[in-house]
Amino acid sequence: MDIIELLKSAFLGLVEGITEWLPISSTGHMILVDEFIKLNVTEEFWNMFLVVIQLGAILAVCVLFIRDLLPFGFGKTRQECRSTWSLWGKIIVGCLPAAIIGIPLDDFMEEHLYNAWVVAAALIVYGIAFIVIERWRANKLAARVAAEAVAPGGRPMGSHFAAPASAVEPTEGGDFGSITTLDDLSYKTAFGIGCFQVLSLIPGTSRSGSTIIGGLLLGTTRSVAAKFTFFLAIPVMFGASFLKLVKFFLKGGVFDPSGVAILAVGCIVAFIVSLVAIKWLMGFVRRHDFTAFGIYRIVLGVAVLAYFMLV
């Protein structure tokens, strides 16, 4: 068994664990890393590995949020159990758009869009989107503060802030929205966020990035948008991994001991790194907006374009 290939897999697991949950595109980074660090595997195995390695990352969500996700146990009351079942209903509704549109287009996307040029363009476009949206939210918050200063009794004015003041009260980091908990999230809003998730079919967009953008535009706080994004990933990633494995075997792919070891190392490293990345991101969004990620995406996208224009 080649130790170099295992080290490459571990590095790819590190990249996956960090970038899967940050809104900077894990698939995009994996494609870019492949330009410089290539696994000595077949193209069919690589296409499968690129998706199935995400299982390690999604298991981290299941571990960290097991109490939120299990509708029984942990001393939950009957109402808390109902809320958990309702959450799963919203997760399923949120996954429908990507399943309906993504499955038929999977082969087309893999053949035509999985390249560095598409990734670079998506990084830049959605990087700009993050900056614009956060500035829009900042202006909304400033308008609310100004309205409170002049409105009788300090009540916010305007239809955008029609919810009770406590529902949109900004945190220390300026995080605000009319949807402050997952219980406040309606099925309609969950479906709307799921529609934004369809954008992530384009590599470089970022699944977490597209759903977080959708959540912010639809009125959630950054914390709710990030958490719902984690939960949406569970059926999406399990489903995508199952689909890739089926396609891999249908094309005659086989798992030899070396292939099993490469995939296992990547998944294990992705799981461990994801535990840290998710905790970090949840703390970050309580104090900061997503502008820094937008800037990172633009800088990386420009660097990628420059590199491939020169080589």
N, C-alpha and C positions, 0 to 999 in steps of 0.2 A: 504494500500500500504506500503510495507516494505522499510523504509528509508535506511536501510543497503544496500539493493540491488541497490538502486539509487546511493548511494555513491560509490559502486563498479563500477557501470556503468560510473559514472563521472571519476573515476580513469582510467578506460579503455579508455575513451575518451581522457584523458590527454596523455596517452601513445600513442594512435593512432595519435593524433595531432602532437606530437613531432617526432615520428619515421617514419611516412608516407613519410615525405619529406627529412629527412636525410638518407643517404645511409647505413642504419643499419638494415633494414627490420622491417616494422611495423607488418606484420603477424607473423614473428618469435618472436617478443617481446610479442605480444598478446598471442601466444601459451605458451610462457614461464611464463607470468604473470598468466595464467589460472592454472598453476601448484600450485600456492600459493593463489590466490584470485579467487575463483570460483563463478560465478553467479548461483543462485538457479533457473536454467532454464533447459528445456529439451536439449538433445544433438542436435536436429534439430534446435531449436531456437538459440543455441550457434553458430552452423556452419553458420547460416544466419546472426547473429549479427556480427560475425567476419569480414564479408565482407561489409554488408550494413552500418556499422558505418563509413566506408570510405566516404560515401556521404557527411558527415559533413566536412571532410577534403577537398574534391574536390570543394565544394561550396566556400571555402576560395580562391581557385585559380580563380574561376569565378569572384569573387568580386575584388580581387587585380589586375587582369589583364583584366578587362572588356573591356578597350579600345583596347588592343591588339587583343582580341578575337572577338569583334563585327565588322562585315564588313561594318558597316554604323554608322552614327551619330558621335558625338564628333568632329564635324568640319573636318572630314577626307576628304582629296582630293581624286580624282578618282584613282590616282596611289596608295594611301594608302589603299583604298578599295580593289583594285586588289591584293595588297600584302597580305591583310588579308584573302581573298578567297584562295590565293595560300598557305598560312600557313595552312588553314584547310585541303587543299588537301594533304599536307605533313603529317599532323597529321593522317588523315585517312589511308594513305599509310603506315605510321609507325605502325599503330595498326593491320594491316592485318595479320602479322605472328602470333601474340599472339592469335588473334581470330580464325584463321584456326587451330592452333595446340592446343590452350588452351581449347576451348569448348569441343572437344571430350575427352580430358584427364582429365576434371575437377573431375569427380567421382573417377577416379583412384588416382589422386593426394590427394584428400581429405581422401581417405581410407588408403593409404599406406605411405604417406610422411608427414602428419601433426602430427609430434611428435618431442620431444625435441632433439633426436639424430640427425635427419636430419637437424634441425635448427642449432645445434651447428657446425656440419660439414660445412654447407654452410656459416655460419658466419666466420669461420676460413679461408676457401678457398678463399672467395672473399675479406676478409681482406688482405690476402697476395697479391691478385691480385691488389688491390688499391695501396699498397706500391710499388710493382714492376712497375706498369704503371707510377706512379708519378716519380719514379727514372728514368725511361726511358725518360719521358718528360723533366726532369731536364737535362739529358745528351744531349738531342736534343737541348735544349736552350743553354747549354754551348758550344756545337759545333757551333751553329749559331753565338754566340758572338765571338768565336775564328775565325770563317770564316770572319766575318765583319772586324776583326782587321787586317787581312792580304789581304783581297780582294781589288782590285783596286776600288777606290771610295767608299769603305765601303759597297759594295753590298754583300748580303749573297750569299754563294755558296752552291751547292748541290741541288738535285732534290726535297728534302723534303721541301725546302724553296723557291720553284720556284715562289711562289706568290709574289706580290710587298711587299717591306719591311713594309709598313704601315699595311698590312693585317696580319702580324705575329708579330708586335711590342709587346713585353711583357709589361704587366702592372706592377705597383709597386709590386704586389704580385707574379709576375712571370707567370701570366696567358697568354697564347699565343696559336695560332693555325691559320690555313689557313681559317677557317670558323669563322668569328667574329660576325656575326649577323644572325638572323633567315632568312633574305632575301638571304644570301649567301648559306644557306642550300639547297642542291639539293634534288630532289625526290629520287634519288638513295641513298644518304646518309641517308635520313629519313627512307627509307626501311631497310637500314643496321642497324640503331639504333633500329628499330622495331624488327629485328632478335635477337638482344641482349636482348630485353625485354622478349623474350620467356624464357630465363634462369630464370626469376623471378617466373615462375610457381613452382619452387622448393622453399618451405617455408624456410626462412632464407637468401635467396639470396638478396632480396630487389629489388623491381621494379625500384625504383629510382637509386639504386646502379648499376644494370645491364645496364640500359640505359645510365647513365653517363659514365660508363666504355666504352660502345660502342661509345658514342660521342667523348670521348678523343682519342680513338684508330683511329677513322675515321677523326680526324683533327679539331674538334671544340675546342673552348676555353671552360674553365670550366663554364663560365657564360652562354654560349649558350647551353651547354649540360644540365645544371641544368634547364634552362627555358624551353627547349623543352621537358624535362622530365615531368615538371609540366603539360604542355599542352597535352602530350600523355596520361596522367592519366585521362583526362576528359571522353573520350569515353570508355576507358578501365574500369574505376570504375563504370560509369553508367551502362555499359553493364554487368559487373560482378554482380552488385547489383540486377539488374533486373533478371538475371539468378538465383541467389540465392533465391530471393523472389518467383519466379515461382516454383522452386524445393521445397521450404518450404511449399507452399500451396498445391502442388501436393501430398506431403507426409502427408497431413491432418493437417498441422499446422494452428493455428488460433491466432489472435492477441486479447488478453484480455486487459483490461485497464492497468494492471501491465506490460505486455509485451510492450505495446505502450510507456508507461512512461520510461521504461528502455532503449528502443531503442532511444527515443527522447533525453533523457539526454545525452547519449553517443555521439550522432551526434552533439548536440549543443556544448558540451565541445570540441569535436574534431575540430569543425569549429573555435571556438574562439582561441584555442591553435595553430591551423594551421596558422592563420593570422600572429601570432608572429613568428612561426618557419620558414615560407617561407621568410619573410622579413629578418630574421637573416641569413638564409642560403645564400641568394643572396648577402648580404654584406660580408659574410665570404669568399665566393669563389673568390671574387675580390682581396682578400689579401692573401689567404692561399690555399694550395693544400689539397687533400683529405687523406693525410697520417695519420692524427689524427683519422679519421674515420676507416681506416684500422687497426690501433693499437687497437682501441676500440673493433672492431669486433673480433679480435683475442683473446683479454683478456676475453671478454664475452663468446666466444665460448669455451675456455679452462675451464672457471669457470663452465659453464653449464655441460660440460663433467665430470668434477671432482665431481660436486654435484650428478649427477645421477649414477655415479659409486659407490658413498659412501652410498647412501640411499637404 
